[in-house]
C-alpha cells in the first residue's frame, strides 16, 4: 500500500485520503471474515488476487491502445 501511495498519490489530499480509507475499510472487512491465517483465508487471498489481476488487465486493454494482454494467471 505504501508503494502504491508513493506512485499514485504522493501528496496529502483527497485522492490519498480516499485510497487510505478504502484500503482500511477493505482490511477491516477482510479481518472480520478471516480472523486467522488458515486455509480458507489463503484461498480467499488467491481469489482476491486473481480478481485484481483480471480487473487490471481489463483496465489496461480498455485504456492503453495496443497494449498486450497480461499472461494467463497461475493457478
N, C-alpha and C positions, 0 to 999 in steps of 0.2 A: 504494500500500500504506500509506503514511504517513497519508493522509487516512482510509482505512478504519479504521486502528487508532485514530485520534483519535475517530472516531464510535462504533465498536463495542467498543473495549477500551482506553479512555484510561488505565487504571491498570495497573501491573505486576501480574501474577498468571497463573494457569493459562490463562485464555482467550487473553490476549495472547500468551503464550509459544507456545501451540498454533497460533495464527494465523501467527505469525512462522515457526515451524518448518515449517508446511505450505507457506507461500509459498516459503521457502528450498529445501525439497525439490522443489517443482514447478519452480522456477527452475533448479536443478541438473539435473533430469531433462530439461527443455527444452534446456538448454545442451549436454547430451550428445547430443541428437538433431540439433541445428542449431547448428553451430559458426560459421556465417556468416549474415549477413542477406541471404540470397538469395531467389529466387522461391519456393522450397519453404518456407522459414521464413515468408515473408509469407503464403502460403496457409494454413499451419498456424495462424498468428496469427488469421486471419479465421475459421477453423473453430472455434478455441477461444472466440473472442469470441461467435460465433453460439450455440455450446453454452451458454455462460454466460448469454446473454440469454434463451434458451429456458428454462433452469432457473429464472432469476429470475422470469420470467413465470408459470411453473407454481407457484412458491412463493407469489407474490402471490395468485394465484387460489385457491389452497388455504387460505390463512391470513388473508386480508382479505376478509370478506364484502362483496359489492357492488363490489369493485374491478374496474375495466375491464381488459381485456387490453392489453398493450403493442401499439403499432402494428407492422405487419409489418416485419421487419428488411430492411435494404438489402442487396442482393447485389452 
